[in-house]
């Protein structure tokens, strides 16, 4: 079982370091963090970093995010 992390910021002028620090503190290895710089209005499956995360994840892995809103704006998208 691995902890896989995901960060998302909306613009390149924003910094994901707070999210990254929280993921590492939760036990995620830096090499296992996937990231996107895109609006939350894009569905999760449309984001390149999320696609890579989902392709990389295996049964038993745990996805860790700083806050659930990093995954998506709607409950449907988060699920």
N, CA, C and O atoms as a GROMACS GRO file, in nm:
protein
  316
    1UNK      N    1   0.084  -0.117   0.000
    1UNK     CA    2   0.000   0.000   0.000
    1UNK      C    3   0.089   0.124   0.000
    1UNK      O    4   0.186   0.134   0.075
    2UNK      N    5   0.052   0.218  -0.086
    2UNK     CA    6   0.125   0.345  -0.095
    2UNK      C    7   0.029   0.459  -0.070
    2UNK      O    8  -0.092   0.448  -0.093
    3UNK      N    9   0.085   0.569  -0.023
    3UNK     CA   10   0.012   0.695  -0.016
    3UNK      C   11   0.050   0.775  -0.139
    3UNK      O   12   0.168   0.801  -0.163
    4UNK      N   13  -0.049   0.815  -0.217
    4UNK     CA   14  -0.028   0.895  -0.336
    4UNK      C   15  -0.091   1.032  -0.313
    4UNK      O   16  -0.204   1.040  -0.265
    5UNK      N   17  -0.020   1.137  -0.345
    5UNK     CA   18  -0.070   1.271  -0.321
    5UNK      C   19  -0.112   1.341  -0.448
    5UNK      O   20  -0.066   1.309  -0.557
    6UNK      N   21  -0.202   1.438  -0.432
    6UNK     CA   22  -0.249   1.518  -0.545
    6UNK      C   23  -0.261   1.662  -0.501
    6UNK      O   24  -0.323   1.692  -0.399
    7UNK      N   25  -0.202   1.752  -0.579
    7UNK     CA   26  -0.215   1.895  -0.554
    7UNK      C   27  -0.274   1.962  -0.678
    7UNK      O   28  -0.255   1.916  -0.791
    8UNK      N   29  -0.346   2.071  -0.654
    8UNK     CA   30  -0.399   2.150  -0.766
    8UNK      C   31  -0.404   2.296  -0.724
    8UNK      O   32  -0.452   2.330  -0.616
    9UNK      N   33  -0.354   2.381  -0.813
    9UNK     CA   34  -0.372   2.525  -0.801
    9UNK      C   35  -0.437   2.573  -0.929
    9UNK      O   36  -0.424   2.509  -1.034
   10UNK      N   37  -0.507   2.684  -0.922
   10UNK     CA   38  -0.583   2.732  -1.038
   10UNK      C   39  -0.499   2.808  -1.140
   10UNK      O   40  -0.529   2.804  -1.260
   11UNK      N   41  -0.395   2.876  -1.095
   11UNK     CA   42  -0.312   2.955  -1.187
   11UNK      C   43  -0.164   2.933  -1.156
   11UNK      O   44  -0.128   2.892  -1.046
   12UNK      N   45  -0.081   2.961  -1.254
   12UNK     CA   46   0.064   2.943  -1.234
   12UNK      C   47   0.121   3.043  -1.134
   12UNK      O   48   0.232   3.024  -1.085
   13UNK      N   49   0.048   3.149  -1.105
   13UNK     CA   50   0.096   3.246  -1.005
   13UNK      C   51   0.071   3.198  -0.862
   13UNK      O   52   0.124   3.255  -0.767
   14UNK      N   53  -0.009   3.093  -0.846
   14UNK     CA   54  -0.034   3.037  -0.714
   14UNK      C   55   0.073   2.933  -0.682
   14UNK      O   56   0.136   2.876  -0.772
   15UNK      N   57   0.092   2.908  -0.553
   15UNK     CA   58   0.197   2.818  -0.506
   15UNK      C   59   0.133   2.699  -0.434
   15UNK      O   60   0.048   2.716  -0.348
   16UNK      N   61   0.175   2.579  -0.471
   16UNK     CA   62   0.120   2.458  -0.410
   16UNK      C   63   0.204   2.409  -0.292
   16UNK      O   64   0.182   2.298  -0.244
   17UNK      N   65   0.301   2.488  -0.246
   17UNK     CA   66   0.392   2.440  -0.142
   17UNK      C   67   0.321   2.405  -0.011
   17UNK      O   68   0.360   2.310   0.056
   18UNK      N   69   0.218   2.479   0.026
   18UNK     CA   70   0.143   2.446   0.147
   18UNK      C   71   0.078   2.308   0.134
   18UNK      O   72   0.080   2.228   0.228
   19UNK      N   73   0.022   2.281   0.017
   19UNK     CA   74  -0.038   2.150  -0.008
   19UNK      C   75   0.068   2.040  -0.004
   19UNK      O   76   0.049   1.936   0.059
   20UNK      N   77   0.179   2.064  -0.072
   20UNK     CA   78   0.288   1.966  -0.077
   20UNK      C   79   0.343   1.936   0.062
   20UNK      O   80   0.366   1.820   0.096
   21UNK      N   81   0.364   2.038   0.141
   21UNK     CA   82   0.414   2.020   0.278
   21UNK      C   83   0.318   1.934   0.360
   21UNK      O   84   0.362   1.847   0.436
   22UNK      N   85   0.189   1.958   0.344
   22UNK     CA   86   0.089   1.881   0.419
   22UNK      C   87   0.089   1.734   0.374
   22UNK      O   88   0.075   1.644   0.457
   23UNK      N   89   0.104   1.710   0.245
   23UNK     CA   90   0.106   1.572   0.195
   23UNK      C   91   0.228   1.497   0.247
   23UNK      O   92   0.218   1.381   0.289
   24UNK      N   93   0.342   1.562   0.244
   24UNK     CA   94   0.465   1.499   0.294
   24UNK      C   95   0.453   1.471   0.443
   24UNK      O   96   0.495   1.366   0.491
   25UNK      N   97   0.396   1.565   0.517
   25UNK     CA   98   0.375   1.544   0.662
   25UNK      C   99   0.279   1.428   0.688
   25UNK      O  100   0.286   1.364   0.793
   26UNK      N  101   0.190   1.400   0.593
   26UNK     CA  102   0.094   1.289   0.608
   26UNK      C  103   0.154   1.156   0.565
   26UNK      O  104   0.087   1.052   0.575
   27UNK      N  105   0.279   1.156   0.518
   27UNK     CA  106   0.344   1.032   0.483
   27UNK      C  107   0.358   1.002   0.334
   27UNK      O  108   0.401   0.894   0.296
   28UNK      N  109   0.320   1.098   0.251
   28UNK     CA  110   0.334   1.080   0.106
   28UNK      C  111   0.478   1.110   0.066
   28UNK      O  112   0.534   1.213   0.106
   29UNK      N  113   0.538   1.022  -0.013
   29UNK     CA  114   0.672   1.047  -0.066
   29UNK      C  115   0.661   1.151  -0.177
   29UNK      O  116   0.566   1.148  -0.255
   30UNK      N  117   0.757   1.242  -0.184
   30UNK     CA  118   0.752   1.349  -0.284
   30UNK      C  119   0.740   1.293  -0.426
   30UNK      O  120   0.673   1.352  -0.511
   31UNK      N  121   0.803   1.180  -0.451
   31UNK     CA  122   0.798   1.118  -0.585
   31UNK      C  123   0.657   1.067  -0.620
   31UNK      O  124   0.627   1.042  -0.737
   32UNK      N  125   0.572   1.052  -0.519
   32UNK     CA  126   0.437   1.001  -0.539
   32UNK      C  127   0.331   1.111  -0.535
   32UNK      O  128   0.214   1.084  -0.508
   33UNK      N  129   0.372   1.236  -0.561
   33UNK     CA  130   0.278   1.348  -0.564
   33UNK      C  131   0.254   1.387  -0.709
   33UNK      O  132   0.349   1.408  -0.786
   34UNK      N  133   0.130   1.396  -0.746
   34UNK     CA  134   0.088   1.436  -0.880
   34UNK      C  135   0.025   1.574  -0.869
   34UNK      O  136  -0.042   1.604  -0.770
   35UNK      N  137   0.046   1.658  -0.971
   35UNK     CA  138   0.003   1.797  -0.959
   35UNK      C  139  -0.060   1.848  -1.088
   35UNK      O  140  -0.029   1.802  -1.198
   36UNK      N  141  -0.149   1.943  -1.070
   36UNK     CA  142  -0.210   2.014  -1.183
   36UNK      C  143  -0.213   2.163  -1.154
   36UNK      O  144  -0.225   2.206  -1.039
   37UNK      N  145  -0.201   2.241  -1.260
   37UNK     CA  146  -0.222   2.385  -1.254
   37UNK      C  147  -0.337   2.411  -1.351
   37UNK      O  148  -0.316   2.430  -1.471
   38UNK      N  149  -0.458   2.410  -1.297
   38UNK     CA  150  -0.577   2.427  -1.379
   38UNK      C  151  -0.696   2.462  -1.291
   38UNK      O  152  -0.695   2.436  -1.171
   39UNK      N  153  -0.795   2.518  -1.350
   39UNK     CA  154  -0.916   2.556  -1.277
   39UNK      C  155  -0.989   2.433  -1.225
   39UNK      O  156  -0.987   2.327  -1.288
   40UNK      N  157  -1.053   2.447  -1.112
   40UNK     CA  158  -1.134   2.340  -1.055
   40UNK      C  159  -1.260   2.315  -1.134
   40UNK      O  160  -1.330   2.217  -1.110
   41UNK      N  161  -1.290   2.405  -1.230
   41UNK     CA  162  -1.409   2.384  -1.312
   41UNK      C  163  -1.389   2.273  -1.414
   41UNK      O  164  -1.486   2.219  -1.466
   42UNK      N  165  -1.264   2.239  -1.444
   42UNK     CA  166  -1.237   2.125  -1.533
   42UNK      C  167  -1.262   1.998  -1.453
   42UNK      O  168  -1.223   1.988  -1.337
   43UNK      N  169  -1.326   1.902  -1.515
   43UNK     CA  170  -1.352   1.777  -1.444
   43UNK      C  171  -1.219   1.709  -1.414
   43UNK      O  172  -1.120   1.728  -1.486
   44UNK      N  173  -1.216   1.631  -1.310
   44UNK     CA  174  -1.092   1.567  -1.265
   44UNK      C  175  -1.029   1.483  -1.374
   44UNK      O  176  -0.907   1.485  -1.390
   45UNK      N  177  -1.108   1.411  -1.449
   45UNK     CA  178  -1.054   1.322  -1.551
   45UNK      C  179  -0.993   1.400  -1.669
   45UNK      O  180  -0.919   1.342  -1.749
   46UNK      N  181  -1.024   1.529  -1.681
   46UNK     CA  182  -0.966   1.612  -1.787
   46UNK      C  183  -0.830   1.669  -1.749
   46UNK      O  184  -0.762   1.727  -1.834
   47UNK      N  185  -0.789   1.654  -1.625
   47UNK     CA  186  -0.664   1.713  -1.578
   47UNK      C  187  -0.549   1.614  -1.598
   47UNK      O  188  -0.560   1.498  -1.556
   48UNK      N  189  -0.438   1.657  -1.661
   48UNK     CA  190  -0.326   1.565  -1.688
   48UNK      C  191  -0.267   1.499  -1.564
   48UNK      O  192  -0.240   1.380  -1.564
   49UNK      N  193  -0.248   1.577  -1.457
   49UNK     CA  194  -0.191   1.520  -1.335
   49UNK      C  195  -0.282   1.416  -1.272
   49UNK      O  196  -0.234   1.313  -1.223
   50UNK      N  197  -0.411   1.441  -1.274
   50UNK     CA  198  -0.506   1.345  -1.218
   50UNK      C  199  -0.510   1.218  -1.304
   50UNK      O  200  -0.520   1.108  -1.250
   51UNK      N  201  -0.503   1.234  -1.436
   51UNK     CA  202  -0.499   1.117  -1.525
   51UNK      C  203  -0.379   1.029  -1.492
   51UNK      O  204  -0.392   0.907  -1.482
   52UNK      N  205  -0.263   1.092  -1.476
   52UNK     CA  206  -0.142   1.017  -1.442
   52UNK      C  207  -0.156   0.947  -1.307
   52UNK      O  208  -0.116   0.831  -1.292
   53UNK      N  209  -0.214   1.017  -1.211
   53UNK     CA  210  -0.236   0.958  -1.078
   53UNK      C  211  -0.324   0.835  -1.089
   53UNK      O  212  -0.292   0.730  -1.033
   54UNK      N  213  -0.434   0.846  -1.160
   54UNK     CA  214  -0.528   0.734  -1.172
   54UNK      C  215  -0.466   0.616  -1.248
   54UNK      O  216  -0.496   0.500  -1.217
   55UNK      N  217  -0.381   0.645  -1.346
   55UNK     CA  218  -0.312   0.538  -1.419
   55UNK      C  219  -0.207   0.470  -1.332
   55UNK      O  220  -0.184   0.350  -1.346
   56UNK      N  221  -0.144   0.544  -1.243
   56UNK     CA  222  -0.036   0.495  -1.157
   56UNK      C  223  -0.089   0.417  -1.036
   56UNK      O  224  -0.024   0.324  -0.988
   57UNK      N  225  -0.206   0.457  -0.987
   57UNK     CA  226  -0.261   0.398  -0.864
   57UNK      C  227  -0.293   0.250  -0.885
   57UNK      O  228  -0.337   0.207  -0.991
   58UNK      N  229  -0.271   0.176  -0.778
   58UNK     CA  230  -0.301   0.032  -0.777
   58UNK      C  231  -0.399   0.004  -0.664
   58UNK      O  232  -0.417   0.086  -0.573
   59UNK      N  233  -0.460  -0.111  -0.670
   59UNK     CA  234  -0.552  -0.152  -0.565
   59UNK      C  235  -0.480  -0.148  -0.430
   59UNK      O  236  -0.369  -0.200  -0.416
   60UNK      N  237  -0.543  -0.088  -0.331
   60UNK     CA  238  -0.485  -0.077  -0.198
   60UNK      C  239  -0.415   0.055  -0.171
   60UNK      O  240  -0.388   0.087  -0.056
   61UNK      N  241  -0.385   0.133  -0.276
   61UNK     CA  242  -0.322   0.264  -0.257
   61UNK      C  243  -0.424   0.362  -0.198
   61UNK      O  244  -0.545   0.345  -0.215
   62UNK      N  245  -0.374   0.462  -0.130
   62UNK     CA  246  -0.458   0.566  -0.072
   62UNK      C  247  -0.420   0.700  -0.134
   62UNK      O  248  -0.302   0.737  -0.134
   63UNK      N  249  -0.519   0.772  -0.186
   63UNK     CA  250  -0.495   0.905  -0.241
   63UNK      C  251  -0.516   1.007  -0.129
   63UNK      O  252  -0.619   1.007  -0.061
   64UNK      N  253  -0.417   1.094  -0.112
   64UNK     CA  254  -0.419   1.195  -0.007
   64UNK      C  255  -0.423   1.333  -0.072
   64UNK      O  256  -0.345   1.362  -0.163
   65UNK      N  257  -0.514   1.418  -0.025
   65UNK     CA  258  -0.522   1.556  -0.071
   65UNK      C  259  -0.524   1.647   0.050
   65UNK      O  260  -0.563   1.607   0.160
   66UNK      N  261  -0.481   1.770   0.030
   66UNK     CA  262  -0.479   1.869   0.138
   66UNK      C  263  -0.620   1.902   0.181
   66UNK      O  264  -0.650   1.904   0.300
   67UNK      N  265  -0.708   1.927   0.084
   67UNK     CA  266  -0.849   1.952   0.110
   67UNK      C  267  -0.928   1.888  -0.004
   67UNK      O  268  -0.879   1.880  -0.117
   68UNK      N  269  -1.046   1.844   0.025
   68UNK     CA  270  -1.126   1.773  -0.076
   68UNK      C  271  -1.158   1.861  -0.196
   68UNK      O  272  -1.179   1.808  -0.305
   69UNK      N  273  -1.161   1.992  -0.180
   69UNK     CA  274  -1.192   2.079  -0.294
   69UNK      C  275  -1.080   2.081  -0.398
   69UNK      O  276  -1.098   2.134  -0.508
   70UNK      N  277  -0.964   2.024  -0.364
   70UNK     CA  278  -0.857   2.012  -0.463
   70UNK      C  279  -0.894   1.908  -0.569
   70UNK      O  280  -0.841   1.912  -0.680
   71UNK      N  281  -0.983   1.816  -0.536
   71UNK     CA  282  -1.026   1.714  -0.631
   71UNK      C  283  -1.129   1.766  -0.730
   71UNK      O  284  -1.125   1.730  -0.847
   72UNK      N  285  -1.220   1.850  -0.685
   72UNK     CA  286  -1.322   1.901  -0.774
   72UNK      C  287  -1.420   1.991  -0.704
   72UNK      O  288  -1.422   2.000  -0.581
   73UNK      N  289  -1.500   2.058  -0.783
   73UNK     CA  290  -1.598   2.152  -0.728
   73UNK      C  291  -1.731   2.086  -0.693
   73UNK      O  292  -1.807   2.138  -0.612
   74UNK      N  293  -1.760   1.972  -0.755
   74UNK     CA  294  -1.888   1.908  -0.731
   74UNK      C  295  -1.869   1.771  -0.668
   74UNK      O  296  -1.764   1.709  -0.682
   75UNK      N  297  -1.971   1.726  -0.598
   75UNK     CA  298  -1.966   1.594  -0.536
   75UNK      C  299  -1.949   1.486  -0.642
   75UNK      O  300  -1.875   1.390  -0.622
   76UNK      N  301  -2.016   1.500  -0.755
   76UNK     CA  302  -2.006   1.401  -0.864
   76UNK      C  303  -1.862   1.390  -0.910
   76UNK      O  304  -1.811   1.280  -0.929
   77UNK      N  305  -1.795   1.504  -0.928
   77UNK     CA  306  -1.657   1.502  -0.975
   77UNK      C  307  -1.565   1.440  -0.870
   77UNK      O  308  -1.473   1.366  -0.905
   78UNK      N  309  -1.587   1.469  -0.746
   78UNK     CA  310  -1.504   1.414  -0.638
   78UNK      C  311  -1.518   1.262  -0.630
   78UNK      O  312  -1.420   1.190  -0.612
   79UNK      N  313  -1.640   1.216  -0.644
   79UNK     CA  314  -1.664   1.070  -0.641
   79UNK      C  315  -1.600   1.003  -0.759
   79UNK      O  316  -1.609   0.881  -0.773
   0.00000   0.00000   0.00000
